[in-house]
Amino acid sequence: MGPNDATGKRMDAEQKPAGIFECIINTDAAIVHLSPEQGSYRDCFGDSMPLALTLRNMAVQPINSATVHINSSSGQAFNETFALNLIAGDSINLVMTQPLALLSTFDTVFARVDVAQDGNSHNDTIIHIYQFPASALTIPKVTEDFESFANCSMDPLCETIECSIGNGWFNEKNGEADDIDWRVSSGVTPTEFTGPVTDHTTGSSNGKYIYLESSDCYFKTAMLTSPCIDLDDATTPTLTFWYHMHGGSVGSLNVDVLDSSGWNLNIFNLYGEQGSEWKFASVDLSAFTGQIIVIRFRGTTGNGFQSDIALDDIGITHPPVSKFAYSIQLDGLTVDFVDLSTYADTMTFETGDGFTYGSLPLSHSYAQAQGYLVKQTVFNQFGSDASIQALSTLGIEARNNDIYVFPNPASDELHLKMNFPIQNMEIFSSTGELVRKMNIESASNQLDLNVLHIESGYYIIRVNGTSLIPLSVIH
């Protein structure tokens, strides 16, 4: 009971169908997601960016057709119509046939959907801002200790502090892709009982690291992306880094990987207090071998000022892979070597006759026509690898009934020279199977063969039905 005998009444909530201003809408198509995510997109993936969007039916009638319009601040405009059978409440992913060309260092993309008799225009459009930083490809032998960069401000001003890093590492734009930046710093962070006291690289107050300043910056996300990393020849690539997550309100640390299909989220994640020391993390990247990738560190502050997160000594690593090829010159005793190893910093090369080189020799002359075992061992800071090949055919090229065969082993082309005309030639496998046969109409003293389509292995060449020459094919 109130003044003037007023009485209060309890109102019951009544559920209404979806609509605008209590009106039921028969047709309503909404764009709920646009891919790629807003932020940076590296040009190492090509000179264009694929676009895809998620369309949801927000009303009661099925949607049978939708036209998606793409417009950008760089002047690009195109559209595509999709035949659908999208019932109420369902979503579908639509991939645009035409990609967005990378015409400038940034672009604002407007994606809009048109559906016949759409009763709600408020959810038809989504806008993303993209940056396209240039990035050279690097192989997975990258380490970043941040020692060469200038310190950024420690002021607790959240989004207003922007920190440029360099060496291909890129802080996403505040207010667009994320909220705050990873900051380069040294020594202690401004707030007690959170953050590191020294860096990890040098263990001193002068050493550099990157961190999130959490004072008055609660529940804020920072995204740092790596240079483009070429894993085309990689077999066991690994991401390594040191992290520091100390404080009563520490948030989360996540690692994502961008490949040609989009972002792969949370290949590593950690939440909350992890102690006051630097900790080591290792993440297997073998799932991305053969691709170009970008790595993203996504850190989020917690609900208080004791939630500084720090990173140092980030590495995209790969143990070395030993590999070499050889060919034997016409004298049958001089061998030419080609280094095919990857990710190696140093090596030793043993020719099998008592000589050891600190690098792979272009050629080496042997004293006797016999078999030798040649060994290459390669090293880098992440490990070592070795490979051995047998020079079992050494000396064969010299002469066999006045026939010269070179190079032997062969990988692409094989050359035969004789002191008499070559009328026919046959190649047999080690099991006696005929692999190739040629009859020479205009007999010549020289024959050139393409052996790219012959599998690696040991073979016998027969010339004019009598002369036999061993042959090795290596691809």
N, C-alpha and C positions, 0 to 999 in steps of 0.2 A: 504494500500500500504506500502510495506517494502523496505529494501535495495535491490538494483538491480531489482527494479520493482516487487518484490514478492507480491503476493496477498494471502489473507487468505480465507479459505473456511469453511463454517459451515457444520459439519457432522451431518447427521440424524441417530438417533439410530434405529436399526431394530431388532425387537423381533425374537429370534431364538428358536427352540424347545429345550427341555431339552437334555443335552448331555455333553460330555467331549471334550474340545478343538473344539467346534462347530460341533461335530459329533453326530448324532442322535443315541441313544442306544435303542435297541429293548427290552432288558431284564436287569433290575437292581433292586435287592432287597437290602434294607438298614435296618440295625438295628438302630432304632431311640431312643430306651429306654430299659434299663435293670432294672428289679425289683428283690429285694429291691433296694432302693437308695443306692448309695455309702456311707459308713459310718459304724456305729456300729450296731450290731445285737445281742440281748441278748440271752443267753443260756436258759433263762426261758421259751422260746417258744419251746424248745426241742433240740435234739442233731443234728438237720439238719435244713437247710434253703431252703425253696421253691424258685425256680427261674422262672421268666416269662419275656418275652421280647415283644416289639412292633416291628412288621415288616411292612415296607412300600414299595409299588411298585412305584419306581421312574421313570419307563420307560413307554413304550407304549403297550407292549404285556402283557397279563395276566400271572400270575404265578400260576401254578397248583401244584407244589410240592417244598418243601424247607427242607433241613436238617440242624439242628442247632447243632453245636459242642460246648461243654463246656469243658474247660481245666482250671486247677487251679494250683497255685504255691505249694499247698499241695499235688500234685500228682494225683489229680482226673481227669478223662477223660471219658466222655460219650457223646452220641449223640442221636438225635431223629428226625425222618422224619415225616413231617406234610403234609397231603393232603390239598390243598388250591384251592380257586377260587378267587384269589386276582387280581382285575382289576387295570388298571393304576390309580395312585393317591390315592388308598385306603390303609388303614392300618388294621392290625389285631393283637390281643394279643394272644401270644402263651405261654402256660404254660407247662414247662418241667415236665414229669412224675417223673423223678428221682430228688430228692433234692440234695443239696450240703451238705455233712457231715461236721460238725464242728470239724475239726481235730487239729486245732492250735488256737492261740490267734489272728491271722490275716491270711488273704488269699487274693490273687489277682486272680480274675476270668476273663477269656477271653471267650467271647461269639462270635461265628462266624457262619454266615449263608452261606450255599452252595446252589446255584440255577443253573440249567443247562444253559449254554451259557450266564452267567452273564457278562455284558460288562463293569462293573465298580467294581473293588475290593477295592476301597478306603473307602467304607461305609459298608463293610461286617462285621466288627469287632468292638466290644465295650469292654472296659476294666473297671472293677470296683475293688476298693480295700476295703475290709471289715475288721473291727476289731470285735472281739467277747469277750467283757469284761464279766467276771463272775458276776452274780448278784443274790443274794438270794431274794426269794419272800418276800414281805412285805404286810401286810394288810393295808387298807386305813385309817390309823391313823398316818400318817407321817407328821412331821413338820421339816423344815430345815431353820435355822436362820444363818448358816455359821459362827457362833461364834467360832467354834473349829478349823478353818482353818487358815493357815498362809496367810498373804497378798501377792499378786503377784506384779510384777513390774508394775509401771505406765508409763514406757518409751513408747513413741509413735512409736513403732517399728512394729506395725501391726502383720503380720503373724509370725514374729520371736519370739514373746512372747507366750510361752505356759504355761498354768496354770492348775495344778492338783487340783481337788476339794476334792472328797472322799465321804464316806457314800453312795456309790452306784451312785452318780451323776457323769456324764462323759461329758467332753468337747470333741466334735468331733475333729478329726485330721485336723489341718490347712493345706490347700493346697490340701486336698482330698475331705472331705465331706463339709467343709466350709472354711472360710477365716481367721477368728480370733477367740480368745477365750473370754468367759466370765471370768473376773478377780475378785478375792476376794480383797476387799479394805475396808478402814475405813476412816472416816473424809471426807474432800472435795476432789473432783477429780481435776486433775491438771489445767483444763481449766476453766476460769471464765464464769459465766452466763450459765452453763450447769452442769448437774449432781447434786446429793444430797450433803448436808452439813454434815448430820449424817445418821446413819442407821435407820431402822424403829423399830427394836426390842427394843433397849435401848434408842434411841433418843439422843445418845451421839457420840462424835467424836471417841470414842474407839470401838464402835459397828461395826460389819462386815456386808457387803452386797456384791453382785456381780454386775459388770457393764461392759459396752462396752467403751473402750477408743477410741474416734473418731478422735483425733488429727492426721492429715495426714493419716487417715484410712477411706476414704470416700467410701460409697456404699459397705461396707464389711459386711458379714453375719457371725454370731456366732450361734452355735447350742449346747445347753446343754440338755442332756437326763437324765431322772430320773431312780431310781432303778425300778425293775419289781414290779408291783403292782397287787395283787391278788384280783379281784373283784368277786370271785366265790359266796360268801355269801352276797355280798353287795346289797342293795336296793336303797339307795339314796346317792351314793358317790359324792363328790364335790371337785373340785380343787380350792384352794384359794391362793392368793398371793398378795403382795404389789409391786407396780411398781412406778418408777420415770422417767418421760419423759419430761425434761425441756431443752429448747434451741431453738435458731432460725432456726436450720437446722435438727431437730430430724427426724430420719427415722421411722422404723416400728417395732412392736412387734407382733409376732404370736405364737400361741400354737397349736401343732399338737399332735395326739395320734396314737400310733402304737398298733394294735391288730393283731390277727392271719391272717387277710385279707390284711394287709399292712398299710400304713400311711393314716390317716384321717387328712387332712390339714385344718388349719385355723378354728379350733373350737373356737378360740378367736383371734381377730386381732385389732390393734390400730395403728394409724399413726399420726405423728406430735406432736407439742407442747401440753402438757397436764397440764401445771402449775408447780410451783416450790415445791409443797408438794407431799408427798407420797400418792398414791391413792390405794384403795382396789379393787380387782377383784375376782369374784366368777364364776366358770364355772361348769355347771351340767354335770356329767359323767354318768348319769343313762343309756345312750344309750349303755354303755360298760359293764353293769352288767353281771356277769357270765363269764367274760373273764379275761385273763391276759393282762395288758397293760403297755406301756412305754410312758411317757409324754415328749415332747420336747419343749423347749423354743427357738424360732428362732428370733433373733434380728438382725436388719440391720441398720447400720449407715446411716446418710444422706449425703448431698453434702457439708458439712462444719464441722468445728471443734466443733461447739456447738450442738452436737448430741449424748451426752452420755446418755445411757439408763441403769437403775439400777433395780434390783430385790431383794426382801428380804422376809423372813417369808413365804416360800412356804409350803403349806399344802395340803395333799390328805386326806380329812376328811370324817368322817361318824358318824352320831349320833349313840348312842348305841342301840342295839336291845335286848329287854328282852325276855327270853324264858327259861322255865325249865320243867322238867318232874318229876314224882314221882311214887313210887310203895309202896304198903302197905304190911307189913310183916304179918306172920301167926297169930300173936296175935291180929290183926285187929286194933291196936291202935298206932303202931309204923310205921312211914312213912319215907321212904328213898327218898331223893331229889337228882336230877342231874341238874347241871347248864349247860344250852345250850345257854346262852346269848353270844352275840358277840360285840366287840368294846367297852366293858365296862371297866372303870377304878375302879369304886366303885359301891356298891349297898346297899340297905336295903332289908331285907326279913322278912315279917310279916306272922307268921304261923296261924293267925286267932284266937288264944286262948290267946292273950295278950302278946306273946313273939315277940320281934323284934331283928333280927340278923344283924350284919354288913357285913356278907357274907353268902352264902347259906350253911345251915347245911347239913352234910351228912345224918343225921336222926333226927327225932323229935318225942317224945312220947306224945300222947294226953291222957287226963284223962278220957274223955267220948266218947262213940261211937255215934257221931252225925255229922252233916255237918259243915264244916269250909270253909271260904274263905281265900285262901293263895295268898299273893301279893308280887311280886318281882319288885323293882324299880332300874334301873341301870342308871349310870351317866358317862359321860366323858366331856371334855372341849367343846364339840360341841352340847351337849344337854342331854336329858334324855328320858327314855321310861319305861313303866310299863306293866305288864301282871298279870292277876288274874285267878286262877283256883279254882274250887269248889271241895272239898273232900266230895262228896255226898255219896260215897260208903264206908266210913270209918266204920269199925266194921263188915262188911259183911263177911270178910274172916274168922272171928273167928270160927263160927260153924253154920251150917244149916243142921240139921238132920245128923250130923257127916260127912259133906262134907266140904273140904277145897279147895278154889280156889285162886291161886296166880300166878304171881302178878296181882293185880286188881286196876287200869287199866293195861292192857297188851299191849305190842307193837310188840313183835315178837313171843315169846313162852308163852303158858298158861299151867299151871299144875293143875290137879285135883287129890285130894287124898280123899279116903272114908274109912270108917270102914267096908265096905262090898263091894263085887265085882261090878265093873262097867260093865253092859251088853250093854248099848247103851247110846248115848249122842246126844242131838240136841241143836242147837243154833238158836234162833229166833231174828229177828230185833225188834226194838221198835214198829213197826207197825204190828207185828205178822207174818211176812214172814219168812219161813224156810230158813236159810242161809247155814247151814251145818248139816249133819247127819252122825253118825258113829255107826255101830254095831260091838261090840267087840266079836270076835269068842272065844278067850281065855280070859275069864273074869279076870280082874285084879283090885286091889284096887287103882291103879294109872294110870293116862292117861296124856300124854304130847301132846299138840296140837300146830301146827304152825298157827299163826293168821296173818301172813304178808299179805295174800291176802284178808283179811276181812277189809273193809273200817272202818275208825274211826267212832265211834258212841256208842250208848247204846244198849245192847243186854240182852237176858235172856237165861240162860243155863238150859236145862231140862235133868236130869239124871234118867235113868231107868223108864222114863215115868211119874214120880211123883215129884221128888225134883227139886225146882226152885231156881236158883241163879242169881242175877243181875251181869252183866259184862260190863266193859267199855274197848273199844279198842282205843288207841291213837297212831298215827304214827307221 
